[in-house]
Amino acid sequence: IACTHDAPLEVVSLLLSSWPDAIKEENQRGYTPFATACIHEAPLEVIYLLLETMLKSKEYRHCLDLKFAKGRELTDDVTNLISHLSTILNDDEVSLTTANDTVDYFINGKMWYCVFLVINKYPAITKTMELHVSARFSLHGW
């Protein structure tokens, strides 16, 4: 219900921490909270939370089905998310350009687990990424 009524991130987060299995529950139409949030235009940060919660758990990852999106009028943000998400979930190989675009999308959304999954699936993209590492400690005295 929270995903159909614009519940703020804090409420959805609290619900998930109180009842983690809610992430895999389906409503009467067979939709998970992630699908319901996408369909009902929940705030994007709520959709991101639901997605990353599902992806982080191997137990719940199988519940992530993108079939709900076919033939639906979804917001541009959700359509873009689904497009990039399919790069992780589909077995099809994609170009390094597509994989890089997907990593950039997830980095901009601060969806770090999704970034990890893309790099894990397409490790060759690390050679094309501009990674900046900063040392937060002093080597003074070495």
N, CA, C and O atoms as CSV, one atom per row, in Angstrom:
chain,resi,resn,atom,element,x,y,z
A,1,ILE,N,N,0.827,-1.190,0.000
A,1,ILE,CA,C,0.000,0.000,0.000
A,1,ILE,C,C,0.872,1.254,0.000
A,1,ILE,O,O,0.545,2.245,-0.652
A,2,ALA,N,N,1.973,1.203,0.729
A,2,ALA,CA,C,2.844,2.380,0.800
A,2,ALA,C,C,3.353,2.780,-0.581
A,2,ALA,O,O,3.536,3.967,-0.852
A,3,CYS,N,N,3.582,1.810,-1.448
A,3,CYS,CA,C,4.125,2.094,-2.775
A,3,CYS,C,C,3.093,2.684,-3.729
A,3,CYS,O,O,3.455,3.215,-4.779
A,4,THR,N,N,1.830,2.599,-3.381
A,4,THR,CA,C,0.793,3.177,-4.244
A,4,THR,C,C,0.356,4.563,-3.771
A,4,THR,O,O,-0.401,5.241,-4.466
A,5,HIS,N,N,0.828,4.992,-2.593
A,5,HIS,CA,C,0.358,6.259,-2.028
A,5,HIS,C,C,1.482,7.234,-1.716
A,5,HIS,O,O,1.406,7.984,-0.743
A,6,ASP,N,N,2.524,7.225,-2.538
A,6,ASP,CA,C,3.621,8.191,-2.402
A,6,ASP,C,C,4.233,8.251,-1.005
A,6,ASP,O,O,4.560,9.331,-0.513
A,7,ALA,N,N,4.385,7.104,-0.374
A,7,ALA,CA,C,5.039,7.087,0.940
A,7,ALA,C,C,6.472,7.587,0.792
A,7,ALA,O,O,7.164,7.202,-0.150
A,8,PRO,N,N,6.924,8.437,1.707
A,8,PRO,CA,C,8.294,8.936,1.616
A,8,PRO,C,C,9.320,7.828,1.869
A,8,PRO,O,O,9.000,6.772,2.415
A,9,LEU,N,N,10.543,8.097,1.464
A,9,LEU,CA,C,11.644,7.148,1.601
A,9,LEU,C,C,11.770,6.624,3.029
A,9,LEU,O,O,11.976,5.428,3.238
A,10,GLU,N,N,11.650,7.505,3.998
A,10,GLU,CA,C,11.819,7.105,5.400
A,10,GLU,C,C,10.779,6.061,5.814
A,10,GLU,O,O,11.097,5.128,6.552
A,11,VAL,N,N,9.564,6.212,5.352
A,11,VAL,CA,C,8.495,5.270,5.700
A,11,VAL,C,C,8.760,3.911,5.061
A,11,VAL,O,O,8.657,2.879,5.725
A,12,VAL,N,N,9.099,3.907,3.780
A,12,VAL,CA,C,9.366,2.646,3.085
A,12,VAL,C,C,10.587,1.966,3.695
A,12,VAL,O,O,10.595,0.747,3.866
A,13,SER,N,N,11.601,2.729,4.018
A,13,SER,CA,C,12.800,2.175,4.652
A,13,SER,C,C,12.463,1.538,6.000
A,13,SER,O,O,12.932,0.443,6.311
A,14,LEU,N,N,11.653,2.225,6.792
A,14,LEU,CA,C,11.230,1.693,8.088
A,14,LEU,C,C,10.418,0.407,7.911
A,14,LEU,O,O,10.618,-0.560,8.646
A,15,LEU,N,N,9.514,0.397,6.950
A,15,LEU,CA,C,8.722,-0.802,6.683
A,15,LEU,C,C,9.615,-1.982,6.293
A,15,LEU,O,O,9.405,-3.103,6.757
A,16,LEU,N,N,10.615,-1.725,5.435
A,16,LEU,CA,C,11.515,-2.796,5.016
A,16,LEU,C,C,12.390,-3.297,6.160
A,16,LEU,O,O,12.681,-4.489,6.249
A,17,SER,N,N,12.804,-2.389,7.030
A,17,SER,CA,C,13.622,-2.836,8.159
A,17,SER,C,C,12.789,-3.617,9.168
A,17,SER,O,O,13.313,-4.497,9.852
A,18,SER,N,N,11.488,-3.305,9.269
A,18,SER,CA,C,10.600,-4.030,10.183
A,18,SER,C,C,10.145,-5.363,9.601
A,18,SER,O,O,9.934,-6.327,10.336
A,19,TRP,N,N,9.993,-5.414,8.274
A,19,TRP,CA,C,9.501,-6.620,7.614
A,19,TRP,C,C,10.253,-6.814,6.294
A,19,TRP,O,O,9.725,-6.494,5.230
A,20,PRO,N,N,11.483,-7.338,6.358
A,20,PRO,CA,C,12.307,-7.488,5.151
A,20,PRO,C,C,11.657,-8.343,4.062
A,20,PRO,O,O,11.873,-8.095,2.875
A,21,ASP,N,N,10.872,-9.336,4.447
A,21,ASP,CA,C,10.235,-10.197,3.452
A,21,ASP,C,C,9.151,-9.483,2.641
A,21,ASP,O,O,8.666,-10.028,1.649
A,22,ALA,N,N,8.775,-8.294,3.042
A,22,ALA,CA,C,7.769,-7.539,2.293
A,22,ALA,C,C,8.239,-7.255,0.876
A,22,ALA,O,O,7.417,-7.065,-0.020
A,23,ILE,N,N,9.546,-7.225,0.660
A,23,ILE,CA,C,10.100,-6.910,-0.653
A,23,ILE,C,C,9.681,-7.933,-1.709
A,23,ILE,O,O,9.627,-7.612,-2.896
A,24,LYS,N,N,9.387,-9.150,-1.287
A,24,LYS,CA,C,9.028,-10.195,-2.257
A,24,LYS,C,C,7.517,-10.457,-2.307
A,24,LYS,O,O,7.045,-11.248,-3.123
A,25,GLU,N,N,6.780,-9.798,-1.442
A,25,GLU,CA,C,5.327,-10.007,-1.420
A,25,GLU,C,C,4.687,-9.435,-2.678
A,25,GLU,O,O,5.117,-8.401,-3.188
A,26,GLU,N,N,3.674,-10.105,-3.167
A,26,GLU,CA,C,2.965,-9.637,-4.350
A,26,GLU,C,C,1.563,-9.198,-3.965
A,26,GLU,O,O,0.928,-9.783,-3.087
A,27,ASN,N,N,1.088,-8.146,-4.646
A,27,ASN,CA,C,-0.280,-7.702,-4.405
A,27,ASN,C,C,-1.249,-8.588,-5.196
A,27,ASN,O,O,-0.832,-9.566,-5.816
A,28,GLN,N,N,-2.525,-8.248,-5.175
A,28,GLN,CA,C,-3.533,-9.076,-5.841
A,28,GLN,C,C,-3.324,-9.167,-7.349
A,28,GLN,O,O,-3.840,-10.088,-7.982
A,29,ARG,N,N,-2.587,-8.242,-7.933
A,29,ARG,CA,C,-2.290,-8.284,-9.373
A,29,ARG,C,C,-0.987,-9.016,-9.679
A,29,ARG,O,O,-0.611,-9.172,-10.841
A,30,GLY,N,N,-0.305,-9.460,-8.632
A,30,GLY,CA,C,0.942,-10.192,-8.827
A,30,GLY,C,C,2.176,-9.313,-8.910
A,30,GLY,O,O,3.224,-9.764,-9.372
A,31,TYR,N,N,2.070,-8.054,-8.465
A,31,TYR,CA,C,3.195,-7.130,-8.537
A,31,TYR,C,C,3.905,-7.022,-7.190
A,31,TYR,O,O,3.268,-6.959,-6.138
A,32,THR,N,N,5.228,-7.001,-7.245
A,32,THR,CA,C,6.042,-6.764,-6.059
A,32,THR,C,C,5.997,-5.273,-5.713
A,32,THR,O,O,5.515,-4.470,-6.512
A,33,PRO,N,N,6.490,-4.896,-4.537
A,33,PRO,CA,C,6.545,-3.464,-4.204
A,33,PRO,C,C,7.344,-2.651,-5.232
A,33,PRO,O,O,6.982,-1.513,-5.531
A,34,PHE,N,N,8.422,-3.222,-5.770
A,34,PHE,CA,C,9.205,-2.511,-6.788
A,34,PHE,C,C,8.344,-2.206,-8.010
A,34,PHE,O,O,8.307,-1.065,-8.471
A,35,ALA,N,N,7.656,-3.210,-8.534
A,35,ALA,CA,C,6.800,-3.014,-9.709
A,35,ALA,C,C,5.683,-2.027,-9.390
A,35,ALA,O,O,5.376,-1.148,-10.196
A,36,THR,N,N,5.081,-2.172,-8.223
A,36,THR,CA,C,3.992,-1.280,-7.818
A,36,THR,C,C,4.479,0.164,-7.733
A,36,THR,O,O,3.796,1.082,-8.189
A,37,ALA,N,N,5.655,0.363,-7.152
A,37,ALA,CA,C,6.212,1.711,-7.035
A,37,ALA,C,C,6.480,2.317,-8.414
A,37,ALA,O,O,6.227,3.502,-8.632
A,38,CYS,N,N,6.987,1.513,-9.337
A,38,CYS,CA,C,7.254,1.997,-10.695
A,38,CYS,C,C,5.958,2.379,-11.403
A,38,CYS,O,O,5.880,3.426,-12.045
A,39,ILE,N,N,4.956,1.538,-11.285
A,39,ILE,CA,C,3.672,1.769,-11.950
A,39,ILE,C,C,2.962,2.998,-11.397
A,39,ILE,O,O,2.368,3.772,-12.148
A,40,HIS,N,N,3.027,3.173,-10.074
A,40,HIS,CA,C,2.291,4.260,-9.421
A,40,HIS,C,C,3.126,5.522,-9.221
A,40,HIS,O,O,2.752,6.400,-8.442
A,41,GLU,N,N,4.256,5.614,-9.923
A,41,GLU,CA,C,5.087,6.817,-9.916
A,41,GLU,C,C,5.525,7.242,-8.515
A,41,GLU,O,O,5.452,8.417,-8.153
A,42,ALA,N,N,5.976,6.268,-7.744
A,42,ALA,CA,C,6.529,6.574,-6.420
A,42,ALA,C,C,7.781,7.431,-6.605
A,42,ALA,O,O,8.364,7.440,-7.689
A,43,PRO,N,N,8.195,8.140,-5.577
A,43,PRO,CA,C,9.433,8.915,-5.686
A,43,PRO,C,C,10.599,8.017,-6.117
A,43,PRO,O,O,10.700,6.869,-5.683
A,44,LEU,N,N,11.462,8.543,-6.960
A,44,LEU,CA,C,12.554,7.756,-7.516
A,44,LEU,C,C,13.454,7.165,-6.442
A,44,LEU,O,O,13.942,6.045,-6.596
A,45,GLU,N,N,13.680,7.894,-5.366
A,45,GLU,CA,C,14.539,7.355,-4.301
A,45,GLU,C,C,13.897,6.136,-3.634
A,45,GLU,O,O,14.611,5.253,-3.159
A,46,VAL,N,N,12.581,6.075,-3.590
A,46,VAL,CA,C,11.877,4.900,-3.057
A,46,VAL,C,C,12.059,3.731,-4.015
A,46,VAL,O,O,12.318,2.607,-3.586
A,47,ILE,N,N,11.926,3.991,-5.301
A,47,ILE,CA,C,12.120,2.936,-6.302
A,47,ILE,C,C,13.545,2.403,-6.230
A,47,ILE,O,O,13.758,1.192,-6.297
A,48,TYR,N,N,14.529,3.301,-6.094
A,48,TYR,CA,C,15.932,2.884,-5.973
A,48,TYR,C,C,16.135,2.010,-4.730
A,48,TYR,O,O,16.812,0.985,-4.800
A,49,LEU,N,N,15.557,2.407,-3.606
A,49,LEU,CA,C,15.682,1.630,-2.377
A,49,LEU,C,C,15.111,0.223,-2.560
A,49,LEU,O,O,15.745,-0.763,-2.187
A,50,LEU,N,N,13.931,0.139,-3.126
A,50,LEU,CA,C,13.303,-1.164,-3.340
A,50,LEU,C,C,14.142,-2.024,-4.280
A,50,LEU,O,O,14.326,-3.216,-4.038
A,51,LEU,N,N,14.639,-1.430,-5.331
A,51,LEU,CA,C,15.456,-2.167,-6.285
A,51,LEU,C,C,16.730,-2.695,-5.641
A,51,LEU,O,O,17.032,-3.884,-5.740
A,52,GLU,N,N,17.467,-1.827,-4.988
A,52,GLU,CA,C,18.724,-2.267,-4.390
A,52,GLU,C,C,18.494,-3.287,-3.284
A,52,GLU,O,O,19.318,-4.182,-3.094
A,53,THR,N,N,17.403,-3.171,-2.560
A,53,THR,CA,C,17.081,-4.161,-1.528
A,53,THR,C,C,16.872,-5.533,-2.157
A,53,THR,O,O,17.339,-6.542,-1.629
A,54,MET,N,N,16.173,-5.565,-3.278
A,54,MET,CA,C,15.946,-6.842,-3.964
A,54,MET,C,C,17.250,-7.406,-4.529
A,54,MET,O,O,17.511,-8.604,-4.420
A,55,LEU,N,N,18.054,-6.555,-5.124
A,55,LEU,CA,C,19.280,-7.029,-5.759
A,55,LEU,C,C,20.331,-7.501,-4.762
A,55,LEU,O,O,21.109,-8.406,-5.063
A,56,LYS,N,N,20.359,-6.901,-3.592
A,56,LYS,CA,C,21.370,-7.255,-2.596
A,56,LYS,C,C,21.152,-8.637,-2.004
A,56,LYS,O,O,22.090,-9.246,-1.489
A,57,SER,N,N,19.960,-9.125,-2.070
A,57,SER,CA,C,19.649,-10.422,-1.482
A,57,SER,C,C,19.423,-11.464,-2.572
A,57,SER,O,O,18.504,-11.338,-3.381
A,58,LYS,N,N,20.256,-12.480,-2.586
A,58,LYS,CA,C,20.063,-13.557,-3.566
A,58,LYS,C,C,18.706,-14.214,-3.373
A,58,LYS,O,O,18.107,-14.715,-4.325
A,59,GLU,N,N,18.232,-14.208,-2.152
A,59,GLU,CA,C,16.923,-14.802,-1.846
A,59,GLU,C,C,15.786,-14.050,-2.546
A,59,GLU,O,O,14.790,-14.656,-2.941
A,60,TYR,N,N,15.935,-12.738,-2.696
A,60,TYR,CA,C,14.862,-11.927,-3.275
A,60,TYR,C,C,15.109,-11.558,-4.734
A,60,TYR,O,O,14.190,-11.120,-5.426
A,61,ARG,N,N,16.338,-11.731,-5.206
A,61,ARG,CA,C,16.693,-11.297,-6.552
A,61,ARG,C,C,15.799,-11.945,-7.615
A,61,ARG,O,O,15.478,-11.319,-8.625
A,62,HIS,N,N,15.402,-13.193,-7.385
A,62,HIS,CA,C,14.550,-13.884,-8.353
A,62,HIS,C,C,13.167,-13.237,-8.483
A,62,HIS,O,O,12.467,-13.467,-9.469
A,63,CYS,N,N,12.777,-12.440,-7.505
A,63,CYS,CA,C,11.467,-11.773,-7.535
A,63,CYS,C,C,11.467,-10.558,-8.465
A,63,CYS,O,O,10.411,-9.997,-8.757
A,64,LEU,N,N,12.638,-10.160,-8.922
A,64,LEU,CA,C,12.741,-8.973,-9.766
A,64,LEU,C,C,12.421,-9.351,-11.205
A,64,LEU,O,O,13.245,-9.921,-11.919
A,65,ASP,N,N,11.230,-9.024,-11.599
A,65,ASP,CA,C,10.745,-9.347,-12.938
A,65,ASP,C,C,10.325,-8.043,-13.602
A,65,ASP,O,O,9.539,-7.280,-13.040
A,66,LEU,N,N,10.846,-7.789,-14.789
A,66,LEU,CA,C,10.568,-6.528,-15.469
A,66,LEU,C,C,9.396,-6.629,-16.443
A,66,LEU,O,O,9.124,-5.681,-17.179
A,67,LYS,N,N,8.706,-7.757,-16.454
A,67,LYS,CA,C,7.590,-7.936,-17.383
A,67,LYS,C,C,6.482,-6.908,-17.157
A,67,LYS,O,O,5.754,-6.569,-18.090
A,68,PHE,N,N,6.351,-6.417,-15.942
A,68,PHE,CA,C,5.306,-5.430,-15.644
A,68,PHE,C,C,5.446,-4.175,-16.507
A,68,PHE,O,O,4.465,-3.471,-16.744
A,69,ALA,N,N,6.656,-3.897,-16.974
A,69,ALA,CA,C,6.920,-2.660,-17.703
A,69,ALA,C,C,6.498,-2.726,-19.171
A,69,ALA,O,O,6.312,-1.689,-19.808
A,70,LYS,N,N,6.349,-3.922,-19.704
A,70,LYS,CA,C,6.017,-4.059,-21.137
A,70,LYS,C,C,4.644,-3.481,-21.434
A,70,LYS,O,O,3.649,-3.837,-20.802
A,71,GLY,N,N,4.613,-2.584,-22.407
A,71,GLY,CA,C,3.356,-2.006,-22.854
A,71,GLY,C,C,2.743,-0.993,-21.914
A,71,GLY,O,O,1.602,-0.582,-22.125
A,72,ARG,N,N,3.462,-0.573,-20.875
A,72,ARG,CA,C,2.942,0.400,-19.912
A,72,ARG,C,C,3.499,1.781,-20.186
A,72,ARG,O,O,4.627,1.940,-20.653
A,73,GLU,N,N,2.692,2.762,-19.888
A,73,GLU,CA,C,3.150,4.148,-19.899
A,73,GLU,C,C,3.793,4.419,-18.544
A,73,GLU,O,O,3.094,4.604,-17.548
A,74,LEU,N,N,5.098,4.442,-18.507
A,74,LEU,CA,C,5.826,4.721,-17.276
A,74,LEU,C,C,6.513,6.072,-17.419
A,74,LEU,O,O,6.678,6.576,-18.529
A,75,THR,N,N,6.905,6.648,-16.309
A,75,THR,CA,C,7.618,7.923,-16.376
A,75,THR,C,C,8.936,7.724,-17.117
A,75,THR,O,O,9.442,6.607,-17.217
A,76,ASP,N,N,9.478,8.809,-17.627
A,76,ASP,CA,C,10.768,8.718,-18.316
A,76,ASP,C,C,11.851,8.195,-17.386
A,76,ASP,O,O,12.708,7.417,-17.805
A,77,ASP,N,N,11.818,8.620,-16.116
A,77,ASP,CA,C,12.812,8.150,-15.144
A,77,ASP,C,C,12.739,6.638,-14.954
A,77,ASP,O,O,13.769,5.965,-14.916
A,78,VAL,N,N,11.542,6.112,-14.835
A,78,VAL,CA,C,11.374,4.669,-14.630
A,78,VAL,C,C,11.732,3.908,-15.904
A,78,VAL,O,O,12.359,2.851,-15.834
A,79,THR,N,N,11.346,4.425,-17.052
A,79,THR,CA,C,11.692,3.783,-18.320
A,79,THR,C,C,13.207,3.707,-18.480
A,79,THR,O,O,13.741,2.688,-18.916
A,80,ASN,N,N,13.885,4.777,-18.131
A,80,ASN,CA,C,15.347,4.817,-18.198
A,80,ASN,C,C,15.955,3.807,-17.220
A,80,ASN,O,O,16.891,3.087,-17.569
A,81,LEU,N,N,15.426,3.758,-16.011
A,81,LEU,CA,C,15.907,2.801,-15.019
A,81,LEU,C,C,15.736,1.367,-15.523
A,81,LEU,O,O,16.671,0.571,-15.445
A,82,ILE,N,N,14.563,1.035,-16.032
A,82,ILE,CA,C,14.284,-0.316,-16.521
A,82,ILE,C,C,15.238,-0.673,-17.662
A,82,ILE,O,O,15.729,-1.799,-17.741
A,83,SER,N,N,15.492,0.289,-18.534
A,83,SER,CA,C,16.411,0.051,-19.643
A,83,SER,C,C,17.803,-0.313,-19.136
A,83,SER,O,O,18.408,-1.276,-19.607
A,84,HIS,N,N,18.309,0.458,-18.179
A,84,HIS,CA,C,19.643,0.173,-17.631
A,84,HIS,C,C,19.641,-1.093,-16.787
A,84,HIS,O,O,20.619,-1.840,-16.784
A,85,LEU,N,N,18.577,-1.332,-16.092
A,85,LEU,CA,C,18.468,-2.527,-15.268
A,85,LEU,C,C,18.502,-3.792,-16.122
A,85,LEU,O,O,19.050,-4.812,-15.704
A,86,SER,N,N,17.928,-3.726,-17.292
A,86,SER,CA,C,17.930,-4.903,-18.165
A,86,SER,C,C,19.349,-5.274,-18.582
A,86,SER,O,O,19.610,-6.431,-18.911
A,87,THR,N,N,20.269,-4.311,-18.573
A,87,THR,CA,C,21.674,-4.591,-18.876
A,87,THR,C,C,22.258,-5.551,-17.840
A,87,THR,O,O,23.096,-6.389,-18.172
A,88,ILE,N,N,21.825,-5.431,-16.607
A,88,ILE,CA,C,22.302,-6.317,-15.546
A,88,ILE,C,C,21.595,-7.665,-15.607
A,88,ILE,O,O,22.234,-8.708,-15.468
A,89,LEU,N,N,20.304,-7.651,-15.809
A,89,LEU,CA,C,19.493,-8.853,-15.643
A,89,LEU,C,C,19.444,-9.773,-16.854
A,89,LEU,O,O,19.312,-10.988,-16.703
A,90,ASN,N,N,19.548,-9.212,-18.049
A,90,ASN,CA,C,19.463,-10.048,-19.245
A,90,ASN,C,C,20.755,-10.808,-19.476
A,90,ASN,O,O,21.834,-10.364,-19.084
A,91,ASP,N,N,20.631,-11.943,-20.110
A,91,ASP,CA,C,21.802,-12.753,-20.426
A,91,ASP,C,C,22.513,-12.281,-21.681
A,91,ASP,O,O,23.606,-12.752,-21.997
A,92,ASP,N,N,21.891,-11.345,-22.403
A,92,ASP,CA,C,22.491,-10.846,-23.644
A,92,ASP,C,C,23.754,-10.057,-23.340
A,92,ASP,O,O,23.829,-9.338,-22.343
A,93,GLU,N,N,24.737,-10.199,-24.205
A,93,GLU,CA,C,25.940,-9.388,-24.090
A,93,GLU,C,C,25.645,-8.011,-24.673
A,93,GLU,O,O,24.898,-7.886,-25.643
A,94,VAL,N,N,26.229,-6.991,-24.081
A,94,VAL,CA,C,26.067,-5.633,-24.590
A,94,VAL,C,C,27.439,-5.054,-24.887
A,94,VAL,O,O,28.457,-5.582,-24.439
A,95,SER,N,N,27.458,-3.981,-25.636
A,95,SER,CA,C,28.729,-3.327,-25.964
A,95,SER,C,C,29.307,-2.664,-24.714
A,95,SER,O,O,28.600,-2.408,-23.740
A,96,LEU,N,N,30.604,-2.397,-24.770
A,96,LEU,CA,C,31.240,-1.698,-23.648
A,96,LEU,C,C,30.656,-0.298,-23.491
A,96,LEU,O,O,30.578,0.223,-22.378
A,97,THR,N,N,30.252,0.303,-24.586
A,97,THR,CA,C,29.638,1.634,-24.513
A,97,THR,C,C,28.338,1.570,-23.716
A,97,THR,O,O,28.087,2.421,-22.863
A,98,THR,N,N,27.520,0.569,-23.991
A,98,THR,CA,C,26.262,0.397,-23.258
A,98,THR,C,C,26.533,0.104,-21.789
A,98,THR,O,O,25.876,0.666,-20.913
A,99,ALA,N,N,27.492,-0.768,-21.514
A,99,ALA,CA,C,27.839,-1.095,-20.125
A,99,ALA,C,C,28.344,0.149,-19.401
A,99,ALA,O,O,27.990,0.378,-18.245
A,100,ASN,N,N,29.173,0.957,-20.077
A,100,ASN,CA,C,29.660,2.206,-19.469
A,100,ASN,C,C,28.523,3.180,-19.203
A,100,ASN,O,O,28.480,3.814,-18.148
A,101,ASP,N,N,27.603,3.303,-20.150
A,101,ASP,CA,C,26.443,4.174,-19.955
A,101,ASP,C,C,25.629,3.718,-18.742
A,101,ASP,O,O,25.132,4.535,-17.966
A,102,THR,N,N,25.504,2.411,-18.597
A,102,THR,CA,C,24.747,1.856,-17.473
A,102,THR,C,C,25.447,2.145,-16.153
A,102,THR,O,O,24.801,2.521,-15.176
A,103,VAL,N,N,26.759,1.972,-16.120
A,103,VAL,CA,C,27.516,2.293,-14.902
A,103,VAL,C,C,27.364,3.769,-14.574
A,103,VAL,O,O,27.124,4.125,-13.420
A,104,ASP,N,N,27.501,4.626,-15.567
A,104,ASP,CA,C,27.352,6.070,-15.332
A,104,ASP,C,C,25.970,6.400,-14.778
A,104,ASP,O,O,25.838,7.205,-13.856
A,105,TYR,N,N,24.942,5.772,-15.345
A,105,TYR,CA,C,23.577,5.998,-14.870
A,105,TYR,C,C,23.457,5.632,-13.388
A,105,TYR,O,O,22.922,6.404,-12.593
A,106,PHE,N,N,23.959,4.449,-13.026
A,106,PHE,CA,C,23.843,4.009,-11.634
A,106,PHE,C,C,24.732,4.828,-10.695
A,106,PHE,O,O,24.367,5.049,-9.541
A,107,ILE,N,N,25.885,5.278,-11.172
A,107,ILE,CA,C,26.730,6.149,-10.348
A,107,ILE,C,C,26.004,7.463,-10.076
A,107,ILE,O,O,25.986,7.941,-8.942
A,108,ASN,N,N,25.409,8.043,-11.106
A,108,ASN,CA,C,24.670,9.299,-10.930
A,108,ASN,C,C,23.497,9.138,-9.977
A,108,ASN,O,O,23.142,10.079,-9.267
A,109,GLY,N,N,22.892,7.957,-9.953
A,109,GLY,CA,C,21.796,7.685,-9.031
A,109,GLY,C,C,22.261,7.221,-7.657
A,109,GLY,O,O,21.447,6.960,-6.770
A,110,LYS,N,N,23.584,7.121,-7.488
A,110,LYS,CA,C,24.190,6.637,-6.237
A,110,LYS,C,C,23.674,5.245,-5.865
A,110,LYS,O,O,23.431,4.938,-4.698
A,111,MET,N,N,23.519,4.424,-6.890
A,111,MET,CA,C,23.054,3.047,-6.714
A,111,MET,C,C,24.279,2.136,-6.795
A,111,MET,O,O,24.512,1.474,-7.806
A,112,TRP,N,N,25.047,2.118,-5.723
A,112,TRP,CA,C,26.371,1.504,-5.725
A,112,TRP,C,C,26.326,-0.004,-5.921
A,112,TRP,O,O,27.224,-0.567,-6.547
A,113,TYR,N,N,25.321,-0.658,-5.410
A,113,TYR,CA,C,25.250,-2.097,-5.612
A,113,TYR,C,C,24.990,-2.413,-7.084
A,113,TYR,O,O,25.510,-3.399,-7.607
A,114,CYS,N,N,24.201,-1.596,-7.744
A,114,CYS,CA,C,23.965,-1.779,-9.187
A,114,CYS,C,C,25.259,-1.548,-9.963
A,114,CYS,O,O,25.534,-2.260,-10.929
A,115,VAL,N,N,26.050,-0.567,-9.554
A,115,VAL,CA,C,27.358,-0.334,-10.182
A,115,VAL,C,C,28.205,-1.584,-10.048
A,115,VAL,O,O,28.813,-2.036,-11.018
A,116,PHE,N,N,28.246,-2.147,-8.845
A,116,PHE,CA,C,29.000,-3.374,-8.603
A,116,PHE,C,C,28.540,-4.499,-9.523
A,116,PHE,O,O,29.367,-5.210,-10.093
A,117,LEU,N,N,27.222,-4.666,-9.672
A,117,LEU,CA,C,26.700,-5.750,-10.500
A,117,LEU,C,C,27.078,-5.580,-11.978
A,117,LEU,O,O,27.382,-6.560,-12.659
A,118,VAL,N,N,27.058,-4.350,-12.466
A,118,VAL,CA,C,27.444,-4.118,-13.866
A,118,VAL,C,C,28.924,-4.435,-14.055
A,118,VAL,O,O,29.297,-5.121,-15.007
A,119,ILE,N,N,29.767,-3.939,-13.151
A,119,ILE,CA,C,31.206,-4.200,-13.260
A,119,ILE,C,C,31.487,-5.689,-13.114
A,119,ILE,O,O,32.367,-6.225,-13.789
A,120,ASN,N,N,30.754,-6.351,-12.248
A,120,ASN,CA,C,30.929,-7.790,-12.066
A,120,ASN,C,C,30.553,-8.555,-13.339
A,120,ASN,O,O,31.209,-9.534,-13.695
A,121,LYS,N,N,29.508,-8.111,-14.013
A,121,LYS,CA,C,29.055,-8.785,-15.233
A,121,LYS,C,C,29.945,-8.448,-16.426
A,121,LYS,O,O,30.178,-9.295,-17.288
A,122,TYR,N,N,30.445,-7.207,-16.479
A,122,TYR,CA,C,31.270,-6.741,-17.595
A,122,TYR,C,C,32.594,-6.176,-17.062
A,122,TYR,O,O,32.804,-4.965,-17.116
A,123,PRO,N,N,33.478,-7.022,-16.554
A,123,PRO,CA,C,34.715,-6.518,-15.932
A,123,PRO,C,C,35.615,-5.730,-16.890
A,123,PRO,O,O,36.430,-4.927,-16.435
A,124,ALA,N,N,35.488,-5.937,-18.186
A,124,ALA,CA,C,36.324,-5.217,-19.148
A,124,ALA,C,C,36.079,-3.706,-19.105
A,124,ALA,O,O,36.931,-2.933,-19.543
A,125,ILE,N,N,34.932,-3.281,-18.585
A,125,ILE,CA,C,34.666,-1.833,-18.570
A,125,ILE,C,C,35.577,-1.080,-17.608
A,125,ILE,O,O,35.737,0.135,-17.728
A,126,THR,N,N,36.169,-1.786,-16.666
A,126,THR,CA,C,37.057,-1.096,-15.722
A,126,THR,C,C,38.265,-0.506,-16.440
A,126,THR,O,O,38.860,0.461,-15.964
A,127,LYS,N,N,38.629,-1.083,-17.581
A,127,LYS,CA,C,39.768,-0.561,-18.351
A,127,LYS,C,C,39.430,0.750,-19.037
A,127,LYS,O,O,40.326,1.523,-19.376
A,128,THR,N,N,38.145,1.007,-19.244
A,128,THR,CA,C,37.739,2.234,-19.929
A,128,THR,C,C,37.258,3.309,-18.965
A,128,THR,O,O,36.975,4.434,-19.375
A,129,MET,N,N,37.165,2.968,-17.697
A,129,MET,CA,C,36.657,3.928,-16.713
A,129,MET,C,C,37.787,4.818,-16.207
A,129,MET,O,O,38.925,4.375,-16.054
A,130,GLU,N,N,37.459,6.056,-15.957
A,130,GLU,CA,C,38.410,6.968,-15.342
A,130,GLU,C,C,38.202,6.903,-13.838
A,130,GLU,O,O,37.352,7.597,-13.281
A,131,LEU,N,N,38.986,6.066,-13.199
A,131,LEU,CA,C,38.856,5.884,-11.762
A,131,LEU,C,C,39.834,6.814,-11.053
A,131,LEU,O,O,41.024,6.847,-11.370
A,132,HIS,N,N,39.318,7.556,-10.103
A,132,HIS,CA,C,40.132,8.475,-9.322
A,132,HIS,C,C,40.151,7.977,-7.883
A,132,HIS,O,O,39.110,7.847,-7.239
A,133,VAL,N,N,41.337,7.706,-7.400
A,133,VAL,CA,C,41.487,7.210,-6.041
A,133,VAL,C,C,42.266,8.249,-5.259
A,133,VAL,O,O,43.322,8.710,-5.690
A,134,SER,N,N,41.739,8.604,-4.123
A,134,SER,CA,C,42.459,9.571,-3.292
A,134,SER,C,C,42.828,8.902,-1.980
A,134,SER,O,O,42.023,8.196,-1.371
A,135,ALA,N,N,44.037,9.134,-1.567
A,135,ALA,CA,C,44.503,8.576,-0.296
A,135,ALA,C,C,44.041,9.486,0.828
A,135,ALA,O,O,44.209,10.704,0.758
A,136,ARG,N,N,43.468,8.905,1.847
A,136,ARG,CA,C,42.993,9.688,2.987
A,136,ARG,C,C,43.907,9.483,4.197
A,136,ARG,O,O,43.510,9.695,5.342
A,137,PHE,N,N,45.109,9.076,3.917
A,137,PHE,CA,C,46.060,8.897,4.994
A,137,PHE,C,C,47.401,9.452,4.539
A,137,PHE,O,O,47.630,9.668,3.349
A,138,SER,N,N,48.247,9.670,5.470
A,138,SER,CA,C,49.544,10.272,5.156
A,138,SER,C,C,50.600,9.183,5.060
A,138,SER,O,O,50.634,8.265,5.879
A,139,LEU,N,N,51.443,9.291,4.076
A,139,LEU,CA,C,52.581,8.386,3.953
A,139,LEU,C,C,53.837,9.045,4.485
A,139,LEU,O,O,54.950,8.586,4.226
A,140,HIS,N,N,53.652,10.124,5.230
A,140,HIS,CA,C,54.787,10.862,5.794
A,140,HIS,C,C,55.611,9.923,6.675
A,140,HIS,O,O,55.077,9.252,7.558
A,141,GLY,N,N,56.887,9.886,6.427
A,141,GLY,CA,C,57.748,9.048,7.217
A,141,GLY,C,C,58.099,7.740,6.523
A,141,GLY,O,O,58.914,6.977,7.041
A,142,TRP,N,N,57.512,7.462,5.377
A,142,TRP,CA,C,57.856,6.229,4.638
A,142,TRP,C,C,59.052,6.452,3.804
A,142,TRP,O,O,59.499,5.540,3.109
